Amino acid sequence: MEFIQSIYNIVNDYWILSIAVGLISAFVESFLPILPLVAIVTANAALFGMIPGFVISWLGSVSGTICLFWAVKKLSYGKFVKFLKNEKVEKAIDWVEEKGFKLLFLAYACPFLPACVITISQGLSKRDSADFISAVVAGKLVMFFIISYIGKDIIGFITSPIKVLTLAVITFIAWKIGNKLNKDLEDYEHKKINED
């Protein structure tokens, strides 16, 4: 409890630096998916409040994802990006192009899918930037709003059985959706392999 209070004090003393760290963390996670996005969004909501934390996380993550998309799109014509075009990325490109906006929206709204792989695959595809950006903006808006709602009062949330149960149900549903989409991608890959 004292540790959390000391973090609150640091944020209050250095709020511009704290906002920059929260924004940059969400931005960098788009390029390095090993960073825990849910923890970053939760921390921002807990430290800055629900709406400011949500906006900081959402702006950082959306701008990072769009930058990664455009970087891959710009570099995709050169030899430098050939190492990104592996079989899994090629299948993801075909799969997302076949399913369209709805799948992209779900991919960015669900924290249990490899959003970085989908972003790279879309950068390598011929998909229109407007479709991609609208799916990223809308999908991350939904996911970050839910996580920020939980993160705004993490201590109160942990001590409330109803809120914990709600989180468990939301997490389970998100996991089932992510699992189903991953299975659909694997089935699509097997179907393509069998066709070849």
Disulfide bonds with the S-S distance in Angstrom:
none
